[in-house]
């Protein structure tokens, strides 16, 4: 899945944020540093987008099937 971002100077669109939220569960599960691999993700939500120099940092809220975050 790809999402085109034309400029990091502009806010991320709802469409791009939705695509990120859709892609994150699979992406996180494939990362060595992600410690909750044994847990099933129910939902991922981008809670905030913080400008950080020329980049943007996403604050993500993850809800698991077992209910704990």
C-alpha positions as CSV (number, residue, x, y, z in Angstrom):
1,X,0.0,0.0,0.0
2,X,1.3,3.4,-0.8
3,X,0.0,6.9,0.0
4,X,1.3,9.9,-1.9
5,X,2.3,12.9,0.2
6,X,3.1,15.9,-1.9
7,X,4.7,18.0,0.8
8,X,5.5,17.5,4.5
9,X,4.8,21.2,4.9
10,X,1.1,20.5,4.5
11,X,-1.1,18.6,7.0
12,X,-1.7,15.0,6.2
13,X,-5.1,14.5,4.6
14,X,-7.8,12.2,6.1
15,X,-7.3,9.8,3.2
16,X,-3.5,9.5,4.0
17,X,-4.2,9.1,7.7
18,X,-6.8,6.4,7.0
19,X,-4.3,4.5,4.8
20,X,-1.7,4.7,7.5
21,X,-4.1,3.4,10.1
22,X,-5.0,0.5,7.8
23,X,-1.4,-0.4,7.1
24,X,0.0,-0.1,10.6
25,X,-1.2,-3.4,12.1
26,X,0.6,-5.5,9.5
27,X,3.7,-3.2,9.5
28,X,4.0,-3.3,13.3
29,X,3.7,-7.1,13.5
30,X,6.6,-7.4,11.1
31,X,9.0,-5.2,13.2
32,X,11.6,-6.8,15.4
33,X,11.2,-4.0,18.0
34,X,7.5,-4.4,18.3
35,X,7.0,-6.2,21.6
36,X,3.2,-7.1,21.4
37,X,3.5,-9.5,18.5
38,X,1.5,-12.2,20.4
39,X,-1.4,-9.8,20.8
40,X,-4.1,-9.2,18.1
41,X,-4.6,-5.5,17.2
42,X,-8.3,-4.5,17.0
43,X,-7.8,-0.9,15.8
44,X,-5.1,1.7,15.2
45,X,-5.9,5.4,15.3
46,X,-3.6,8.3,14.6
47,X,-4.3,10.4,17.7
48,X,-2.0,13.3,16.8
49,X,0.4,14.6,14.2
50,X,3.3,16.6,15.5
51,X,5.6,18.6,13.3
52,X,9.3,17.8,14.0
53,X,11.6,19.8,11.8
54,X,11.0,18.7,8.2
55,X,9.2,15.6,9.3
56,X,6.0,14.7,11.1
57,X,5.7,12.4,14.1
58,X,2.5,10.4,14.4
59,X,1.2,9.6,17.9
60,X,-0.7,6.3,17.5
61,X,-3.3,4.8,19.8
62,X,-3.6,1.0,19.5
63,X,-6.5,-1.0,20.8
64,X,-6.0,-4.8,21.2
65,X,-8.6,-7.5,21.1
66,X,-8.0,-8.3,24.7
67,X,-8.8,-4.7,25.5
68,X,-5.6,-3.5,27.1
69,X,-3.5,-0.8,25.4
